């Protein structure tokens, strides 16, 4: 129950902050950062990356959002627990994964729906892989999207 409360609180906080943020704040160097993945077998390459660091209690979280160019109709967002209290090289945990397409928001039902591995985690860069099954509740039933072959390499530049 605590995880659910934490996730919901973090999601609400992230949405409220990102909806009021400056459009070009914390934009990542497109030449070095990317999120690549397949959605139901279709390859996606997002190089327009934004990121935002937030705090909740004694923990630090990072929201990394990718999109293809200026197309805001399709985005993928990783919510990452940075584990700064566990040491400089502590692994990052992906708490949630959201895929937005055609006005629908697909998300993991819980963290067990996401498989990930963080390969590099420093204060300047995070790199890893991910897969997941995401869902959206629409008209009384769930619609699923399968994310495969996901990988990301992000030059961190949050404030």
N, C-alpha and C positions, 0 to 999 in steps of 0.2 A: 504494500500500500504506500510505503514511503517513496519507493521508486516511481510509482505512478504519480504521486503528488509532485515530486521533484521534476519529473518530465513535463507534466502539465504546466507547472510554474515556469520552467525554463522556456517552454514553447510560447507561452503567453508573453513573457518578458522579451524574447527574441522577436516575436511578431510586432510588439509595440515599439521596440527600439528601431527595427529595420523599416517599419512603415513611416517613420519620421526622420530617417537618416538622409544625409546629402547623397545625391545620386553618384557622385564620383569619389566619395570617401572610401578609403581603404581598398581601392581597386588594385589588384595584383598585376604585376608585370606579365602581360600575356605571352611573351616570348618564352618564359620559363615555367609557367604554371598551367596545369590542365586537369580536367576530370574527364576520363574516357570510360565508356561502358556500353553495354548492349541492353536495350529494352525489348523484351519479347523477340530477341534475335536481330534487332535493327541497331547498327552501330551509331553511337552519339559521341561527338568530340566537343567538349565545352572548354573554351579558352578565355572567356570573359568571366573572371573570378572576382568575387567580393568576399570579404571576411570581416567578422566582428567578434570581439572578445567581450564576454559578459561574466559577471560574478554572481554566485548564489551561495550564501553562507560562506564557508571557507574554501569553496571550490571555484575553479576557473573553467569556463566553457568557451568553445570557439565554434562559430557558425560559419561554414564555408559554402558559398552558393555559386554554382556555375551555370552559364547559359551560353548559347551559340551566338556570338556577336551581340547585337542589340535586340535580339528576339526574346522578349520577356514572356512569351506564351509557353515556353518549355524550359524548365529549370530543374536542377538537382541540388539538394542541400544536404550536407553532412553536418550533424551536430556532434561535436567531439568534446569529451571530458579530458582536460589536459593533464590531470594528475601531477600538478606542480609540487604538491606537498610530499610526493614520494621520491624526490630526487631529480637531478637535472636530466637524466636520461630515462626517466620512467616512461613506460609505454602510454600512448594515448588510447582512449577507448571511444569507439563510435557508439554514441547513445541512440541515435536515430538517423534515418535516411528518409528524405521526402523527395518525391518526384512529382512535379506539377506539369500537366499537359492538358491543353484544351479546356481550361477552367476547372479541372479536377485535381485534387491533391491526394496522391497515393502515398501511404506511409506504412512503416512496419508496425504490426500490431504490438510487438514487444521486441526487446533486444535479441531474443533468440531467433527472430526472423532475419537477422543480419549476420553474415559471416565476414570477418575482416581480419587483416593482419597489417600492422604498422611496421614498415621496413626501416624507415629513417624517422627519427623524432628528435629535433633539436629546437632551440629557440628561434632558429631562422628558417627551418624547413620541415615539412612533414610529407612523407611519401608512404603509400600503402595500396592495398587491394581490398575489394569488397564485392559481395554478392548479396542478394536479398529478394524476398518475396514481399511485395507491397500491396496494400489494398485500399480501396475507396468504397464507402457505403453509399449506394445510389439507388433510389426507388425501391427500397426494401431488400436489396441484395448486395453482396460484395462483388466488386470487380477487381481482378488481380492483374498486376504487372510483375514480370520476373526480370530482375536486374542480374546480368551475368558479366563476367570478364571486366569488372569495374577496377579501375586503377586511377590513382591521383598522385600528383607531385605538385606541391604548393609551396611557393616562397612566401613565408609568413611576413606580414607587414602591418599587423594590427597595432593599435596604440594602447 
